[in-house]
Amino acid sequence: MDLYKKDSGSKKEVNLMDRMKADTIIHYRHNGQHIPSHLCKEIYDYIVNRHTPSSFLRAVIRNDLQNSLELANTECRLNLHAIVNVFYCLAPDACWGSLDKMKAWLNVD
């Protein structure tokens, strides 16, 4: 299955596989924040390979701010805005935003 995300600026479809390279996540910056190195492969594996992420990342993916903050280590807490933003900017809408979307993405009941 090809992964696509609408580009709201030009309304053209962009092949997500071209955008979701490991380098894209490693070098992603937002408002001076970055993606912690230990999360880069995990985010990539979740989006591209549909691997089950850690409890922290699952909380982020399902938009659970309270649990995201409780489960985050210091580096993740300080970079939470960038972590959320990488999903907003690079990930397909179908893979994040709620528990139901995450379960559907992972093919979990």
MARTI-321063 format. One line per field, with one value per residue (C-alpha): residue in one letter; x, y negated, z. Coordinates in steps of 0.5 Angstrom, whole numbers, plus 500, padded with zeros to 3 digits. Layout:
# MARTI-321063
rest = c(a / ...);
u = c(X / ...);
v = c(Y / ...);
w = c(Z / ...);
# end
This chain:
# MARTI-321063
rest = c(m / d / l / y / k / k / d / s / g / s / k / k / e / v / n / l / m / d / r / m / k / a / d / t / i / i / h / y / r / h / n / g / q / h / i / p / s / h / l / c / k / e / i / y / d / y / i / v / n / r / h / t / p / s / s / f / l / r / a / v / i / r / n / d / l / q / n / s / l / e / l / a / n / t / e / c / r / l / n / l / h / a / i / v / n / v / f / y / c / l / a / p / d / a / c / w / g / s / l / d / k / m / k / a / w / l / n / v / d);
u = c(500 / 503 / 503 / 501 / 499 / 496 / 500 / 496 / 500 / 499 / 494 / 498 / 499 / 507 / 509 / 511 / 516 / 520 / 519 / 520 / 527 / 531 / 535 / 529 / 527 / 534 / 535 / 528 / 528 / 522 / 522 / 529 / 527 / 529 / 527 / 531 / 536 / 533 / 526 / 528 / 528 / 522 / 518 / 520 / 519 / 512 / 510 / 513 / 513 / 507 / 511 / 508 / 512 / 514 / 508 / 511 / 510 / 503 / 501 / 504 / 500 / 494 / 494 / 494 / 498 / 498 / 501 / 506 / 508 / 508 / 512 / 517 / 524 / 527 / 530 / 523 / 519 / 524 / 522 / 515 / 513 / 518 / 516 / 508 / 510 / 514 / 507 / 503 / 508 / 510 / 506 / 499 / 493 / 491 / 496 / 496 / 491 / 487 / 487 / 482 / 487 / 493 / 490 / 487 / 494 / 497 / 492 / 490 / 483);
v = c(500 / 493 / 488 / 481 / 474 / 468 / 462 / 457 / 451 / 454 / 460 / 465 / 472 / 473 / 480 / 481 / 486 / 480 / 476 / 481 / 483 / 484 / 477 / 473 / 475 / 475 / 468 / 465 / 459 / 455 / 448 / 450 / 457 / 463 / 471 / 475 / 479 / 485 / 484 / 483 / 490 / 492 / 486 / 489 / 496 / 494 / 490 / 494 / 501 / 501 / 503 / 502 / 496 / 495 / 493 / 486 / 485 / 489 / 483 / 478 / 482 / 482 / 475 / 476 / 470 / 472 / 479 / 476 / 472 / 477 / 482 / 478 / 477 / 470 / 470 / 472 / 467 / 461 / 463 / 465 / 460 / 462 / 470 / 468 / 463 / 469 / 473 / 467 / 465 / 472 / 477 / 480 / 477 / 484 / 486 / 481 / 477 / 482 / 489 / 492 / 489 / 492 / 499 / 499 / 497 / 503 / 507 / 509 / 510);
w = c(500 / 498 / 503 / 501 / 505 / 502 / 501 / 503 / 500 / 493 / 494 / 490 / 493 / 496 / 496 / 504 / 502 / 499 / 505 / 511 / 510 / 517 / 515 / 515 / 522 / 525 / 522 / 523 / 527 / 530 / 534 / 536 / 538 / 535 / 535 / 540 / 537 / 541 / 538 / 530 / 528 / 533 / 529 / 522 / 524 / 526 / 520 / 515 / 518 / 522 / 528 / 535 / 539 / 546 / 551 / 551 / 543 / 543 / 548 / 543 / 537 / 540 / 543 / 550 / 553 / 560 / 559 / 554 / 559 / 565 / 560 / 557 / 559 / 560 / 553 / 550 / 555 / 552 / 545 / 545 / 541 / 535 / 536 / 535 / 530 / 526 / 526 / 524 / 518 / 515 / 518 / 514 / 518 / 518 / 523 / 529 / 532 / 536 / 539 / 534 / 528 / 532 / 533 / 525 / 523 / 527 / 525 / 532 / 535);
# end
